């Protein structure tokens, strides 16, 4: 049965960087949210109905197929923001659990000052990630990143005090991967 390692956190909390390290440690494939987001942005406006529906549909289809392919594990990165419907979280869990698998929620946290410092990192330019400090502050003030609500994480890792390698090791150990 597959383990879906569902890594969430604010923009610039280190999700993709930590997920890459975790993939090296576990041998699990990495499916990061910007693969889908960037692909869909080439056709649809962010937050439009087709964008929202296709993004969730693609994410869930990949989870479903990964379970059917009997993958040991899949790492998924996710940044909560208001255009993701709450039911996506429940559908993710039911999709994986219907195949006997398990969704392991991991949260990456770090101080806002550190997030703001990281926003314009060159590694963030590779994908259509949020890189504007002004936009980040505006979205954060508007509570954009507070939904959808996620279940309590199995583990919460502070990437302000742990390097990506240390964070990945903590996740692997804490979740017996």
N, C-alpha and C positions, 0 to 999 in steps of 0.2 A: 504493500500500500504506500502511495506517495505521500511525502511530506511537502507541503507548500509553505515555504519560509516567506512570510508576508512582512516585508520590512517597510515600515512607514516612518515618516518624519517630515518636519518642515522643509521648505526649500533650503538647500545648502547645508543640510544636517549631515550629509555624507552617505546617503543611501546607496548610490551607484558605486562609490569608491569602496565602501564596506562590503557591498554585495559581490564585487569582483574578487575581493580577498576571500570571502566566504566560499565562492565558487571554486577557487584554487584549493582551499582546505578540504572541501567536501566532494568535489567532482560533480556537483549539481549544476545543471544548466541555469543560466541567468536570463530572465525575461524582464527587462526593465521597462517601466511605463512609457519612457520617451520613444521607444521603438514604435509603439502604436500611436502615440500623440503626434510625433513628427510626421509619420506617414499620413495620418488623417488631416493634418494641417495643410498638406499639399493640395487638398481638395476642398475641405470644409473649414468654415470659420470656427475658432475655438468657442465652445459653449453652445453652438447651434444644435438643433435637435438631431440632425443626422450624425454630427460629430459625437454627441453624447451617447446615442444609441449604438453606433458602430464601435466606439471605444470599448464600451462594456461588453458588447457581443464578442469582439475579438479577444479581450482578456479572458472571458469565461470559456470561449471555444478552445483557447490554448490550454487552460487548466484542465478542461474535459479531455482533450486529446492526450495531454501529458499523463493523466491518470490511466487512460486506455492503453497507452504505450508502456505502461508499467514502469515508468521512470521512478527511481528511488526518491528523487527530490527535485524540486524546482524552486528557484529563488525569484521572488517578484518584488520590485520596488514600487512604492506607492506614496504619493504626496496628497494627503486629504485636501480637497478644495470643493467649494460649493457646487460645481457642475457635475460632480459624481453623485449619483442618486444613492440614497441610503440603502435601498434594496440590493445594490451591487455587493455589499458586504455579506449579507445573508445568502445571496445566490452563490457567492464564492465558496462559502462554508458548505452549503448543501451540495454543490457540484463535487467538491473534493470528498466530502464524507460519504456521498452516495456510492463512491468507488472504494470505500473502506479506508480512505486516506485521512490526513489530518492537516489542518491549517494552523501554523504556529505564528502567532502575531508577535512581531519584534518592533520595538519603538526606539528610534534614535533621537536623542535630545541634545541640545546644547544651548548656551546662552545666546540671546538675541544679538548681542554685540558681535559674537563670533560668527553667527549666520550672516550678518550684514557685511562683515569683513570678507567672507568667502564668496559673496554673490558674483563678483566679477572675475572669479578665477578662470583661467584659460580653459580648464577642463569642462567648464559649464557652457562654453561657447559652441562646443561640438554638437550639442543638441539644442533644440529651441527652448532652453531653460530660462527661467526668470533670472535676469542679470541686473535689472535696474533697482537701485536702492530705493528710489522714490516710489516706484511701483510696489516693491515689497512692503514698504511701510504703509502705503495706502491699503493694500490688500489685507495686511495683518490687522490694521486698525478696523477694517470692515469685517473682521472675523471670518474671512474667506477660508482659512485653513482649519477651521474648527469642525467642519463636517465633510463627509459623513462621519458619524461616531463609530469608533472601532471598539471591539471587545478589549478588555484589559489585556495588556501584552504579557506574554510569558516572561519577557525580559525587556528591560529598558536600559539602554546603554548610552552613556554620556560621551559623545564624540569630541567634546571640548577638552576632555581629560584623557581619552584613550585614542591611540593612533588607529587608523583603519585596520591594520593587522591585529592589534590587541582587541579591537571591537569584534572582529570576525572570530577570533579565538574564543572570546567570551560567549559569543552566540553558539558556536559549535559545541563548546563544553556545556553551557547552560541548557542546551536542547538535545544533548546526547546525539549529535549528528556524526 
